[in-house]
């Protein structure tokens, strides 16, 4: 179940138009004047920056009392990472994130999101709840266009599961990331980074790693996952003993899926967190000082990040995507042929005028053109 929550967060809200490589954000617009007090008139820019830096230093607690879901890691240059392990549909995780950020006043906040899911940071809760429940033809087309046929169909199944969880809990996913975005905007000089591997890479590598029968088993399981889910079930995903048991079961059943969905992303997240945990320049003289970073990730990634923290990492190995297999090409051709057959039959039954109208539709024209090119 913990894995399902993580998978559903990957697909619940996606932004197909945002494929920018810039994964850094400015302050949230929710910051209030009390959080960032006014600067006295007459100060130079340098003096204003120094004042805000000192204000943040006074607010930063040297030995903070943090939730038990927080781990502390240290970089070679003395920078500190506070790693908050969360459950993705959890109110208590949102509180853990807010408590940690307010206590340590970080230089950087890094979250387990990529540029394809950044829109979930900017939507209000009611809009997110509606979007997460709504699976329509546009989303199906978007998923297939972005990830390919097999990965896209698997994404649609996960969207279905995400909608089921959202409806059961009455809560939109990713609340802890929105909380992190809001709190980061209240802290002077705090940067906000997206730390996860792009979701199209993850899905394509995951599907490519599974055999045909494993894909069928996974799809069957997702199709019929309709058990009731409570908020207590969600909170159990933060218990490390249960989490280790769940991961062990997953490794035994789908070792390749665990490798691509969990282990590889552990490596990628560790890389981005280490990139963030570097010395920063302190005003007014630009002296290098160790940074403070807060990382917000699913609890299932915490053990892997801790294990990889001091290792040499090569992320180029986990960013490559294999070309489509012969089987995938055959399956796509068959599906397109079936669609053309359905369209042709509809034209025959409906008569000439409607038939010509349907054949002139852009989607039908595109399918026919691709089939013609594939035969050539």
C-alpha positions in Angstrom: 0.0 0.0 0.0 2.8 2.4 0.8 4.2 1.8 -2.7 0.8 2.5 -4.2 0.7 5.9 -2.5 4.1 6.8 -3.9 3.2 5.7 -7.4 -0.1 7.6 -7.3 1.7 10.8 -6.3 3.8 10.4 -9.5 0.7 10.7 -11.7 -2.0 12.5 -9.8 -1.3 15.9 -11.2 0.9 16.4 -14.2 1.8 19.5 -16.2 2.6 18.5 -19.8 3.5 22.0 -20.8 6.3 22.4 -18.3 9.4 20.7 -19.4 11.8 23.4 -18.3 15.1 22.3 -16.9 15.0 25.1 -14.4 14.1 23.4 -11.1 14.5 26.3 -8.8 11.7 28.5 -7.5 11.4 31.9 -5.9 9.4 32.6 -2.7 5.8 31.6 -2.4 3.3 34.4 -2.8 1.7 33.3 0.5 4.5 35.0 2.5 3.1 37.7 4.8 4.6 40.9 6.0 4.9 39.5 9.5 7.0 36.6 8.1 9.2 39.0 6.1 9.2 42.3 8.1 9.6 45.6 6.4 13.1 47.0 5.9 13.7 50.4 7.7 14.0 53.3 5.2 17.3 54.6 4.3 19.3 51.3 4.2 21.4 50.3 1.3 20.7 47.0 -0.5 23.7 45.5 1.2 22.6 46.6 4.6 19.1 45.4 4.0 20.4 41.9 3.0 22.6 41.8 6.1 19.7 42.7 8.3 17.5 39.9 6.9 20.4 37.4 7.1 20.8 38.3 10.8 17.0 38.0 11.4 17.0 34.5 10.0 20.1 33.5 12.0 18.3 34.6 15.2 15.3 32.5 14.3 17.3 29.4 13.4 17.3 27.0 16.4 20.8 25.5 17.0 19.5 22.3 18.6 15.9 22.0 17.3 13.4 19.5 18.7 12.1 17.9 15.5 9.5 15.2 14.8 10.7 11.6 14.8 10.2 11.4 11.0 13.2 13.7 10.5 16.7 12.4 9.9 19.9 14.6 10.0 22.8 14.1 7.6 26.0 16.1 7.3 27.9 17.0 4.1 31.7 17.1 3.9 31.8 20.9 4.0 29.7 21.0 7.2 26.4 21.7 5.5 23.4 20.0 7.2 20.4 18.2 5.6 17.3 17.7 7.6 15.4 14.9 5.8 11.7 14.8 6.5 10.1 11.4 5.7 6.4 11.8 4.8 3.2 9.9 3.8 1.8 11.5 0.7 -1.8 11.7 1.8 -1.2 12.8 5.4 -2.1 15.8 7.5 0.5 15.0 10.1 3.2 15.0 7.5 2.2 18.5 6.6 2.7 19.5 10.2 6.1 17.8 10.4 7.3 19.7 7.3 6.1 23.1 8.7 7.6 22.4 12.1 11.0 21.5 10.6 11.2 24.4 8.2 10.3 26.9 10.9 12.7 25.5 13.4 15.9 25.3 11.1 15.2 28.3 8.8 16.9 26.6 5.8 18.8 28.0 2.9 17.3 25.5 0.5 14.1 23.3 0.6 14.2 20.3 -1.8 11.0 18.3 -2.5 10.3 14.9 -4.2 8.8 16.5 -7.3 9.9 17.0 -10.9 9.1 19.8 -13.4 6.2 17.7 -14.8 4.4 17.9 -11.5 5.1 21.4 -10.4 1.5 22.5 -11.0 0.4 20.8 -7.8 2.3 23.4 -5.8 0.3 26.2 -7.3 -3.3 24.8 -7.2 -5.6 25.2 -4.2 -6.8 22.1 -2.4 -10.3 22.1 -3.9 -9.0 22.3 -7.5 -6.5 19.6 -6.8 -9.2 17.4 -5.3 -11.3 17.8 -8.5 -8.4 17.2 -10.8 -7.3 14.1 -9.0 -10.8 12.6 -9.3 -11.3 13.5 -12.9 -10.0 11.0 -15.4 -11.0 12.0 -18.9 -10.1 11.4 -22.6 -7.7 14.4 -22.6 -5.7 12.9 -19.7 -5.5 9.5 -21.5 -4.2 11.2 -24.7 -1.8 13.3 -22.7 -0.4 10.2 -20.9 0.1 8.2 -24.1 1.6 11.1 -26.0 4.1 11.9 -23.2 5.1 8.4 -22.1 4.3 6.1 -25.1 1.6 3.5 -25.3 2.6 1.0 -22.6 3.8 3.6 -20.1 0.8 5.8 -20.8 -1.7 3.0 -20.3 0.0 2.0 -17.0 -0.2 5.7 -16.0 -3.9 5.7 -16.6 -4.3 2.7 -14.3 -2.4 4.6 -11.6 -4.6 7.6 -12.1 -7.6 5.4 -11.5 -6.0 4.2 -8.2 -5.1 7.8 -7.3 -8.7 8.9 -7.9 -9.9 6.0 -5.7 -7.6 7.0 -2.8 -8.5 10.7 -3.2 -12.2 9.9 -3.1 -11.8 7.6 0.0 -9.7 10.1 2.0 -11.3 13.3 0.7 -7.8 14.7 0.5 -5.6 15.8 -2.5 -2.1 14.2 -2.7 1.1 16.2 -2.1 -0.1 18.4 0.7 3.4 18.2 2.4 5.0 19.6 -0.7 2.6 22.6 -0.9 3.2 23.2 2.8 7.0 23.2 2.1 6.5 25.6 -0.8 4.5 28.0 1.4 6.9 27.8 4.4 10.0 28.3 2.2 8.4 31.6 0.9 8.4 32.9 4.4 12.1 32.6 5.0 14.6 35.2 3.7 17.0 33.9 1.0 15.4 30.4 1.0 15.5 28.7 -2.4 13.0 26.0 -3.4 14.3 23.1 -5.6 12.6 20.2 -7.4 14.6 17.1 -6.6 13.0 14.1 -8.3 13.8 12.4 -11.6 11.5 13.5 -14.5 8.5 11.2 -14.4 8.6 10.2 -18.2 12.1 8.7 -17.6 10.9 6.8 -14.5 7.8 5.4 -16.2 9.6 4.4 -19.4 12.4 2.7 -17.5 9.9 0.9 -15.2 7.8 -0.5 -18.1 10.9 -1.5 -20.0 12.3 -3.4 -17.0 9.1 -5.6 -16.6 8.4 -8.8 -18.6 5.1 -9.1 -20.4 3.6 -11.3 -17.6 4.8 -8.9 -14.9 3.1 -6.0 -16.7 -0.1 -8.1 -17.0 0.0 -8.9 -13.2 0.7 -5.3 -12.2 -2.1 -4.0 -14.5 -4.5 -6.7 -13.2 -3.7 -5.7 -9.6 -4.2 -2.0 -10.2 -7.5 -2.6 -12.1 -9.0 -4.4 -9.1 -7.5 -2.3 -6.3 -10.7 -1.0 -4.7 -10.2 -1.9 -1.0 -11.3 0.8 1.5 -8.5 3.1 2.7 -8.5 5.1 5.9 -6.2 7.8 7.2 -4.9 5.3 9.7 -3.7 3.2 6.8 -1.8 6.3 5.4 -0.1 7.0 8.7 1.1 3.4 8.9 3.3 4.2 5.9 5.4 6.3 8.1 6.2 3.4 10.4 9.7 2.1 9.4 9.1 -1.5 10.5 6.0 -1.8 8.3 7.7 0.1 5.5 10.6 -2.3 5.5 8.2 -5.3 5.4 6.3 -3.7 2.5 9.5 -3.0 0.5 10.7 -6.6 1.1 7.4 -8.0 -0.3 7.7 -5.7 -3.3 11.3 -6.7 -4.0 10.2 -10.4 -4.0 7.2 -9.8 -6.3 8.5 -7.1 -8.6 12.3 -6.7 -8.2 12.6 -4.7 -11.4 9.8 -2.3 -10.4 11.4 -1.7 -7.0 14.7 -0.9 -8.8 13.3 1.7 -11.1 10.6 3.3 -9.0 12.4 3.3 -5.7 16.1 2.5 -5.8 17.0 4.6 -8.8 15.1 7.5 -7.5 16.8 7.1 -4.2 20.1 7.7 -6.1 18.7 10.7 -8.0 17.2 12.3 -4.9 20.5 11.8 -3.0 22.3 13.5 -5.9 20.0 16.6 -5.9 20.1 16.8 -2.1 23.9 16.8 -2.1 23.9 19.4 -4.8 21.8 21.6 -2.6 23.8 20.9 0.6 26.8 23.2 -0.3 28.2 26.3 1.3 26.4 29.6 0.7 27.7 33.1 0.6 26.8 35.2 3.7 26.3 39.0 3.3 27.9 41.5 3.5 31.3 40.2 2.4 30.3 36.9 0.6 32.0 34.6 3.1 31.3 30.9 2.5 29.4 29.3 5.3 27.8 25.8 5.6 24.2 25.7 4.4 21.1 24.2 6.0 18.8 22.2 3.7 15.4 20.6 4.3 14.5 17.6 2.1 10.9 16.5 1.9 10.5 13.0 0.5 8.3 9.9 0.9 9.3 7.8 3.9 10.1 4.9 1.5 13.1 6.9 0.1 14.7 7.8 3.4 16.7 4.5 3.9 18.0 4.7 0.4 19.1 8.3 0.7 20.8 7.6 4.0 22.6 4.6 2.4 23.7 6.5 -0.6 24.6 9.8 1.1 28.4 9.2 1.2 28.7 7.1 -2.0 30.0 8.1 -5.4 27.0 8.4 -7.6 26.6 8.2 -11.4 23.1 9.5 -12.4 23.7 9.2 -16.1 23.2 5.5 -15.8 19.6 6.0 -14.5 18.6 8.7 -17.0 18.8 6.7 -20.2 15.7 5.3 -21.8 15.9 2.2 -24.0 14.3 2.5 -27.5 10.8 0.9 -27.9 10.9 -2.9 -28.3 9.6 -4.8 -31.3 6.8 -6.1 -29.2 5.8 -2.5 -28.3 5.8 -1.5 -32.0 3.6 -4.5 -32.9 1.2 -3.7 -30.1 0.9 -0.1 -31.1 0.2 -1.1 -34.7 -2.4 -3.6 -33.6 -4.2 -1.0 -31.4 -4.1 1.6 -34.2 -5.5 -1.1 -36.6 -8.3 -1.9 -34.2 -9.2 1.8 -33.9 -9.2 2.2 -37.6 -11.5 -0.9 -37.9 -13.9 0.6 -35.3 -14.0 3.9 -37.2 -14.5 2.1 -40.5 -17.4 0.1 -39.1 -19.0 3.2 -37.6 -18.7 4.9 -41.0 -20.4 1.9 -42.7 -23.2 1.8 -40.2 -23.7 5.6 -40.1 -23.8 6.2 -43.8 -21.7 8.2 -46.3 -22.1 11.8 -45.0 -21.3 11.0 -41.3 -18.6 8.6 -42.5 -16.8 11.3 -44.5 -17.1 13.7 -41.5 -15.5 11.1 -39.2 -12.7 10.3 -41.6 -11.9 14.0 -41.8 -11.3 14.3 -38.1 -7.6 15.2 -37.2 -7.2 12.2 -34.9 -8.4 9.7 -37.5 -6.3 11.4 -40.2 -3.2 11.2 -38.0 -3.7 7.5 -37.3 -4.1 6.7 -40.9 -1.0 8.6 -41.9 1.1 6.9 -39.2 -0.1 3.5 -40.4 0.7 4.4 -44.0 4.2 5.5 -43.0 4.8 2.3 -40.9 3.9 0.1 -43.9 6.3 2.1 -46.1 
